[in-house]
Amino acid sequence: MANIKNTKEWVENVRQIEVGDRVIGGTDAPINICLSHLVGRTGYLKDKIDAVPTDRAAGLLKISSVTNSTAEDTAASLKAVKAAYDKAVAAGESHTHTSAEITDFASAVAALTIHQKIGTFDICKLPDGTQIVSGTVRIQNHANSPTARVLTWPLAFITAPVVVATLSAPEGNVRDIWVTIDSKQSNQSAVHYWLHEQIYNTPDVTVNFVAIGRWK
C-alpha cells in the first residue's frame, strides 16, 4: 500500500463514486482519484492557512491585540482596533483638558515660536504666521532734517506691517519731538519716518519701533 500524492492543488470538482464503480487499486482507480482530489484540496487549504501572519510567524507581518504598542512591524487586530475606537467614543467630542494637564504643553508651544536677535532688534515668529519685530534706533543729532529717515527691517515681512514708533531720551525736551511714519513709502522691507522738533535740537534720541505683520 502506498501513500496518495499530495498535489496541494484546488480541484473544482471532486469525482463521486458511482454505482457500479469497482473498488480496485492503482493511481487511476476511481476511489483513488476521489481521495487524491480531497488530499490535494486539504494540502491547498493548509498552505493558505499557514501563510496567514501570526504573532509567531517569522518574516511575516505580525498581528497583535495590544493597544499601547509603537511597533512598526506589527499590525493591529480587529480587537485592538475596536478597543481604540471604544476609547475614542468614550472621550466624546466635548472632552477637554487644561494646558496644565497636558504633558510638556508649555515647552511644545515654546518650540513652535521662533525667536531671533539681530543687532538691537528682537524678532518673534509665531506658529500662526504672525511676525513681531521690535528694536531701537539711536540718533545723536537729528538736526531737524526734513529728509525722511529709513529703517530697513532686519527680517522682512511678506506685506507691509503695522508700525508704532515712540521716542525716548535722557533730556526732558524729548517731549517736544514728533515722530511720523510715512505709510505711503513704507513697505514690507523698510519703514520711512521723520523726526521734527520746532525749537530745540535734543541730542541722543532713541526711536523705539514695534512692527507687527506676517512671515507667512
C-alpha positions in Angstrom: 0.0 0.0 0.0 1.4 3.4 -1.0 0.5 7.0 0.1 -1.6 9.2 -2.1 0.5 12.0 -3.6 -0.5 15.4 -2.2 -0.6 17.8 -5.2 -1.7 20.7 -3.0 -4.0 21.8 -5.8 -7.6 23.0 -5.6 -9.7 20.9 -7.9 -13.0 22.5 -8.7 -15.0 19.2 -8.9 -14.3 16.2 -6.8 -15.3 13.0 -8.5 -18.1 11.0 -7.0 -18.1 7.2 -6.7 -20.9 5.9 -8.8 -22.9 2.7 -8.6 -21.0 0.0 -10.4 -17.5 1.5 -10.0 -15.1 -1.2 -9.0 -13.0 -0.7 -5.9 -9.6 -1.5 -7.4 -6.1 -0.3 -6.7 -3.9 2.0 -8.7 -3.4 5.7 -9.3 -6.2 5.9 -11.8 -8.7 3.9 -9.8 -12.0 5.8 -9.3 -11.7 5.6 -5.5 -8.1 6.9 -5.5 -9.0 9.8 -7.9 -11.6 10.9 -5.4 -9.2 10.6 -2.5 -6.5 12.4 -4.5 -8.8 15.4 -5.1 -9.6 15.6 -1.4 -6.0 15.3 -0.3 -5.0 18.0 -2.8 -7.7 20.3 -1.6 -6.6 19.7 2.0 -3.0 20.5 1.2 -4.0 23.6 -0.7 -6.1 24.9 2.2 -3.3 24.1 4.7 -0.8 26.2 2.8 -3.2 29.1 2.7 -3.8 28.9 6.4 -0.1 28.6 7.2 0.6 31.7 5.2 -1.7 33.9 7.4 0.5 36.0 9.7 0.5 35.3 13.4 2.4 36.7 16.3 4.9 33.8 15.9 5.3 33.7 12.2 8.9 34.7 11.3 9.4 37.1 8.4 5.7 38.0 8.2 3.7 40.9 9.5 2.5 40.0 13.0 -0.9 40.5 14.3 -1.4 41.8 17.9 -4.3 42.9 20.1 -2.1 45.2 22.2 -3.4 48.8 22.1 -0.3 50.7 23.5 2.4 49.4 21.2 4.6 51.5 19.0 6.0 48.6 16.9 6.2 49.2 13.2 6.3 45.6 12.2 3.1 44.6 13.9 -0.5 45.1 12.6 -3.4 45.7 14.9 -6.1 43.0 15.2 -9.8 43.8 15.0 -9.9 43.5 18.7 -7.2 46.2 19.1 -9.0 48.5 16.6 -12.3 48.1 18.4 -10.7 48.9 21.8 -9.1 52.1 20.4 -12.4 53.0 18.8 -14.3 52.5 22.1 -11.9 54.8 23.9 -12.3 57.5 21.3 -16.1 57.3 21.6 -15.9 57.3 25.4 -13.8 60.5 25.3 -16.5 62.4 23.4 -16.2 65.4 21.2 -16.6 67.8 24.1 -13.7 66.2 26.1 -11.2 68.9 27.0 -8.1 69.4 29.1 -6.5 72.5 30.6 -3.0 73.3 29.4 -1.6 72.3 32.9 -3.0 68.8 32.4 -1.2 68.3 29.0 2.3 67.0 29.4 5.0 69.3 28.2 2.4 71.8 26.8 4.5 74.9 27.6 7.7 73.5 26.1 5.8 72.3 23.0 4.3 75.7 22.4 7.6 77.4 23.0 9.3 75.1 20.5 6.8 76.4 17.8 7.7 80.0 18.5 11.0 81.2 16.8 12.9 84.0 18.4 15.9 85.8 16.8 18.1 88.6 18.0 19.7 90.7 15.2 21.5 93.8 16.4 19.3 95.9 18.6 16.2 94.2 17.3 14.2 91.2 18.5 12.2 89.1 16.0 9.5 86.7 17.1 7.7 84.3 14.7 4.5 82.7 15.9 3.1 79.5 14.5 0.0 81.2 13.0 2.3 83.3 10.8 2.5 86.5 12.9 5.9 88.2 13.0 6.8 90.8 15.6 9.9 92.9 15.2 10.9 95.3 18.0 14.0 97.4 18.5 15.6 100.8 18.7 17.5 103.3 16.6 19.8 105.8 18.3 20.2 109.2 16.8 22.8 111.5 18.2 21.8 114.6 16.3 18.5 114.7 14.3 19.2 118.4 13.2 15.5 118.8 12.3 16.3 117.3 8.9 13.2 117.4 6.6 14.6 114.4 4.8 12.8 111.1 5.7 14.8 108.5 7.5 14.7 104.9 6.5 14.9 101.8 8.7 15.4 98.5 6.9 13.9 95.7 8.9 16.4 93.0 9.9 14.0 90.4 8.6 11.4 91.4 6.0 7.7 90.8 6.3 5.6 89.4 3.4 3.4 92.5 3.4 3.8 96.0 5.0 3.4 95.6 8.8 1.7 97.9 11.2 4.4 100.1 12.8 4.3 102.0 16.1 7.2 104.4 17.0 7.9 106.3 20.2 10.8 108.5 21.4 13.0 108.5 24.5 16.0 110.5 25.6 17.8 111.4 28.7 16.6 115.0 28.4 13.1 116.2 29.1 13.0 118.2 25.8 12.3 114.9 24.0 8.6 115.6 24.8 8.7 118.2 22.1 9.9 115.9 19.3 7.5 114.4 16.8 8.0 111.1 15.1 5.8 110.5 12.0 5.6 107.3 9.9 5.4 107.7 6.1 2.9 104.9 5.3 3.0 105.6 1.6 6.7 105.0 1.2 7.0 102.2 3.9 6.7 98.6 2.7 7.4 95.0 3.9 11.2 95.6 3.9 11.6 99.1 5.4 9.8 101.9 7.3 10.2 105.6 6.3 9.8 108.2 9.1 10.5 111.8 10.1 11.7 113.5 13.3 10.7 117.1 13.9 11.4 119.4 16.8 10.3 123.1 16.4 12.9 124.9 18.5 15.4 122.7 20.3 17.7 120.0 18.9 17.5 117.4 21.6 20.7 115.2 21.4 20.9 111.4 21.9 17.4 110.5 20.9 16.3 106.9 20.7 13.4 105.8 18.4 11.6 102.7 19.7 9.9 100.7 17.0 7.4 97.9 17.2 6.2 96.3 13.9 3.5 93.6 13.6 2.9 91.7 10.4 3.2 88.3 8.7 6.0 86.0 7.9 3.8 83.5 6.1 
